[in-house]
Structure formats: C-alpha cells, structure tokens
C-alpha cells in the first residue's frame, strides 16, 4: 500500500493518506479524528495510473521552483496556487465533454490503449460549469469544448447554444469526421453559435493520417474545411508533429 498526504474535505486539516487499489480504480483513504474516514476516487484506472507513474519527474528531480503564494509561509498544500503578483487569468476555458472517440490514435494523450474511460458529464453538469465560468471576475472570453471526440455527443448543439447565449466565444476541438459524414451538422453548429473549429490536421499527404490516425482521412478533412467556409465558421488547423513522420508537412500546412 502506498502513502501520500491529503486533507480532510471538511476541516481541511492535513492527513496521512493511503493509496488503495480496488476494482481497477485508485482511491485515497484518509481518516480525520474529528470528521471520520473518507475514501475518494483518485484515478479511474490502475492501468493508466501505473503507466503515468513512470513519467513522474518529481520523483527524480526534487529541486523545481515551487509555485507558492508570495503572502504565505505555510507548507504544502496550504501554500499552493497563484502568487499575489500573478496578473493573468483564464483566457480559454477547456471543458472535456466525453472521453469517447471514433478514432483510436496511438499518439492520443486523452485516452489509453484498451482502457477507454467512462467519462461523460451530464448536460446539466456542463451547464453548471459554464455558469460558474460566467460568474468569474474577470470572466474568460472563450470556452473550448474538447474530449475525446465532442461530436459524439447528441446534445452538443444544446451545449454550444448555452455557452453562446452566455456570451462566450465557442470553440470546438474535433477530428471532424462526424461533420464530414453529416454536412447538415455544420449548419446546426453554426446556428447554435459555434465560432471556431480546431481541426485535427496532420498533413496533406494521404499516408500521414494512416500512420498517425490509422486511417486515410485527408478527403474528410478537406470536406470539413469546405463546410466550415460555407457556413462561416472560423477554422484553425491543429497538427500533431512527429519527427521523421510528418515534420516535413509544416511548410505544406502553412502554405495550404
């Protein structure tokens, strides 16, 4: 059993905490002498947890500068957060709408091979997130809907409409396949208030998508671009670059 530090969710006292593995999930178990025992989900998959543990750089390099608040002299976790001199705030708030996807890219950092996480917040929960963002001061000007593949949600247009009605600039990060398969979807998204599409776009050579995405997708990508132009949705091409695979595509993408 592994150990770590956490806090009581009631009084915020620092507690010694056990890391436990149950039903292929990772939990934190802690006991407060005043408020009893608590068990909180930490990771939805032990497989992903053990994989990420291999890349815990803090285990090997412990002398990073700590981001402590300038006005605090207390230790972790009470001194965490932005310092009093920090001026910038959230500019683009990112909300993951789902972990489901219609591609299984070997390079994806949002999922894990053979271990798709069952994460998809309800529409009402997303509305609460957006309402919370709307009350911040200063308020972020834009919201980006990501995933997984957000186009797999049947209520996506309602979510975009809610964000648009609150006055947010709305951005969609997508592989675009659902739009290519259903051109009317582009019109519906525009009508709902979608402003910008961040389109996964790794290059113009047909073999590139097959290597990075498992399919030849350039025709679908070009169709999405055409539809976004038709309905006046701004489009930004977002490549994933891998040395020796598609780094020679940078100039072609820029010229395109």
N, C-alpha and C positions, 0 to 999 in steps of 0.2 A: 504494500500500500504506500502510495506517495503522499507527501506532505506539502502544504503550502500555507500562505496566510490569506485570510479573508476578513470580512466584517459581519457583525450582526446586522441583519436588514432592519431591525427595529431601533436599536440604540447606537448603531454604527461603531461599536467597540471592536477593536482588532482581536481576531480569534485565530488560534491554530486550527488548521482545516485539513481533513483527509480528502484525498482524491481517490474516488472509488469507481469501479467499472461494473456496470450492471446492464444486462440486456443490450449489449453492444453500444452502450452510451457511457459517457463520462459525467460523473456528478461530483459536486463539492458537498461534503458533510461536515457541519460545524455545530458546536454546542455553546450557547451563551448561558452563563449561570443565572441570568436574570430573565431570559425570554425563551429558554429551551433549545431544542435541537431543530436544525434546518437542513434540508437537502435540496440543492439547486442544480439544475442541468447546466453543465459546462460545455460539453461537446455532444453533438448528435450522433457521432460515430467514433468508436475506439480506433477504427482503421485509419480515419483521417487524423485523429489526434496523434497517434504514434508516428504517422508519416510527417506531420508538421513538426513534431518534437525534434526530428533530425536537423531541422533548419533553425533551431533556437540559438541564434548567435550570441545572446546574452549569457549563455552557458559558457562560452569560450572567451568572450571579451566583456569584462565586467566594468570597464572604466569609461563607459559612454557618459557624456554630459547628461545629467538628469534634468528633466523639464519640470522644475519646481516653481511654485508661485513665489515671486520675489518677497511678498509680505509675510510668508510663512517660515517658521523654523522647525515645524514638525516633520516627522519622517513619513515615509510611505505607509498607508495610502492617503493620508490627510493632506500631504503637500503636492498631490498630483494636480495637473491641469495647466491652463494658460496663466502666464505671469501677468501681473498688474500692468505691465508695459505693453502687452500684446494688443495690437490695434485691429488686425484683420479679423473678419468673421466669415461665416459660411456664405459662399457665393453660389455654388451649385450643390443643392442637397440631393443625395443619391438614395433612392428607395428601391430595394430589390423586391420585385413583385412575385417572383417564383424562382425555384431552383430547377424547374423542369426545362428541358430544351429539346428541340427537334434535330440537333446535331450532337455528335459525341467527339468533339475535337480533342486530340491527345494533348494539346497545349493549354487547355482551359484551366484557369485558376479558380473558377466559380463552382466547379464540381469536382468529383473524384471518380476515377475509373471503377466501374462496377459497384458504386456506392452512392447512388443518387439520393440526396437528402430530401426529405418530405417537408419542404418549407414553402408555404404559400399563405401569407397573411390574408385575412378576410378583407372584403371591400370596406367594411365599416372600420376596421383597424387602420387601413391605409388612409381613410378619410380623417381619422383622428391624428395620424402622423402629419398630414397636410395642414390640418387646423392648428396643430402645435407649432409647425414652422411658420404659419401665418401670423402667430402671436409674438414671434421673436422680435427683439429690438437690438440691432437692425434686422430687418426681415430679409432672408435670402431672395434674390431676384428670380432664381430659376430652380426647377426641380427636374432631375434626370431619373427616368424610370428604367431600371436595369433588371438583370436576372443572373442566371438562366435566360430564357427567351421570353420576354414580356408579352410578345404577340400570342403566346399560347393561352393567355387569359381571355375568356369570352367577355369579361366585363371591363376590358382595357379602355374602351372608348368612354365609359362612365367615369373611370378614374381620371382620365385625361381631362374630361369636361369639368370635373370637380376642381382640379388644380387650376385649370384655365379660369374658371369663374372666381377663384380666389385672387386672380391677378398674376399668377406665376407664369414665367416663360417655361414652356413644357418641352422636354427633350426626351427622345426615345432611343435607347441603345439596343440595336437589333441586328440579327443576321439577315433580315429582310425576306426570308423565304415565304412566310405567310402572305406578305404583300404581293410578291411575285405570283403566287398561286391564286390570289383573290384580289384583283385590281380594285374592286369596289371598296376594299378595306382602306386604301389610301384616301379615298374621298371621305369615308366615315371618320377617319382620324383627323383629317383637316377640319371637317365640320365640328368635331368635338373640341378643337382648339389646339391641336398639335402644331408646334412651331418648327422643331428641328428634329431630324433623324441623324443619329450617329450610326453610320452603316459599316458593319464589318466588311473590310475590303482589303485583301492581302496582295493584290496584283492583277495584272491584265493577262498574264499567260495562263492558259487553261490548266496546266499541270500544277500550278501553285496551290489552288484550292484543294486539289486532290491530296496533296502532301500534308497540308495544314488542317483541312476540314474533313477529309475522307470522301469528298465528292467534287465533281467539276461543276462549279456554281457561277461562272462568270456571266452566263446568259441571264440567270436570275438576278444577279447584281445589277446588270445594265438595265434590266426591266424595272427594277425598283427605282433606280436613278431617274429613268424616264417618267415614271409615275409621280415621283416627288416634284419634278419640274412641272409636270402638268397641273398639279394641284397646289403649286406654290408653297411647298414645304422645303425649308432650307435643308440641305444635306451636307454632312461632313463625313469624309471617308476616313475610317479608322483602321489602319493596318496593324497586324502583329508581325514584327520583323524578326527573322531568324537568319543569322549569318550563314551564308552558303546555301540557303534555301530560297529566300526572296528579297534579300537586301539589294539585289540588282534591280528591283522594281521601284525603288524610291523615286528615281527620276521620271519613270513612266507614269507613276501615280500623280506626281506633281504636274506634269505636262497634260495629263488627262483632265 
